[in-house]
Amino acid sequence: RDNILRDTKKRGLKLGSLIVGRTSYESMEEGESPVPLVVVTKGRRKDKEGVFFAQSPKRALTLLEHNGFTGALVGGGAKLFSSFLAANLVDELYVNIAPELVGRGLRIEGISRHVQMLKLLRTVRLDAGIVQLHYRR
């Protein structure tokens, strides 16, 4: 888990911004993100220092572009990932697979429809048996 958090933080710092869903945002500590944060949520909320709110993945990227950002790391759940895939807004995809078999897991919807646009570049073994898959368009 620590290796995944370090990896995510490094990628977020490189890209300069982080996009998460409402559930991920609500589980975060105040000021936890080292970069500006965009929260994709259907509800309307007022932006605050370092946190912007958008109602769709496309609007999140437009908001970042208007603020001078050229890329973003999307972190969060399968629902958010699915919405970016469905809108054809993914250039690269990192999937971390944990060895535990707990519950039903999270399903990234529509991946089979979009997998043809992504090519597996590499697999990396992280701590605790976690395997990371790296795809690129």
N, C-alpha and C positions, 0 to 999 in steps of 0.2 A: 504494500500500500504506500509506503514512504517513497519508493522508487517511482510509482505512478504519479504521486503528487509532485515530486521534483520535476519529472518529465513534463507534466501539464503546466507547471509554473514557468519552466524554461520556454516552452512553446508559446505561452501567452505573452511573456515578456518580449520574445522575438517579434511576434505579430503586433503587439501593442494594445490589444483589446481582447475581451472575453465576452462571449454571448452564452447566456444560460436561460433555462426556463424558469417559470415562477416557483416551482417546487424546489429546485436547486437553490435559487436565490433565497428563499425563506429559510433554508437550512444552513445558510452561510452566516458567519459572524460578521458584524459591522466592520468594514474596512479590510476584510479577508483577501479580497482580490488586489494583487499588486498593480493591476492595470485597470483602465476604465472598463466598466461593466455595462452590457446591454441586456436587459431582461425581456424576453419575449413572453407576453401575456395578453390574453384577450381583454382583461380589465384595463381601464384607463387609470394611470397613475401619473403623478407629477415627477419629472426628473429631479434628481438631487445631486449634490456634488459627487462626481465619479460614477454615478448610476443613471442610466437612461432607460426608458421603457418604450417598447415597440410592440405593435399588435400582430406582426408577422415576420418571418425570416427575411423577406425581401425588404421590409421597412427597417429592420435592424441593420442590414447592410447599407441601405441608403443613408440612414442616420449616421453611421460611422464614416461613410464616404464624405458627407457634408461637414464632418468634424475633422477631416484630414487623414483618416486612417485608410490604409490600403489592404488590410487583411484582418482576420479575426479568428480566434480559436473558439469553436463551439464546444462547450462542455455541458454535460447534463444528461438527461434521460433519453430513452429510446424514442419517445414521442417527439422531442425537439429534433433529434437526428433525422427521424422519418420525414418531418416537415421540410427540412433543408434538402433532403434527397428528392422528395416529390417535386420541389420547386426547381430542381436542377441547379442548385447553388453550392455544390460540393466540388472542390478541386482536389483535396486530399482527405483521406479518411484513416484514422487510427482506431482500431478496435482492440480493446484489452479483454482477453478471455481468462477468467479465473477458474482454477481447477475444482472449486466446490460445486457440488450439485445440490442446490438449495431451491426449493420451490420450483416455479416454472420459468424463472428468469425473465429478462426483458427482451421483447421482440422488436427489431427494427423493421417497421412495416415498409413494404414496397422495395426492399433491397434487391429482390430478384429482378424487378423491372429495371433497376438502375445499375446492377452489377456489371452489365456489359460495357458501361462507360468507364468503369474503374478497372485498373490493372494492379494486381498484387505485386508490390515491389520487394518487400522483405518481411521476414518474421524475426522478432527479437524475443529472447527469453528474459523476463524481468524477475524480480524477487518473488519468493513464495510460489513458484511454479506458474506465474502469470505469463501468458504469451501475448505479444503485441503484433498485430497485423497492420501493415502500412500499405494503403492503396493510393493510387494517383490516377487522375483522369487522363 
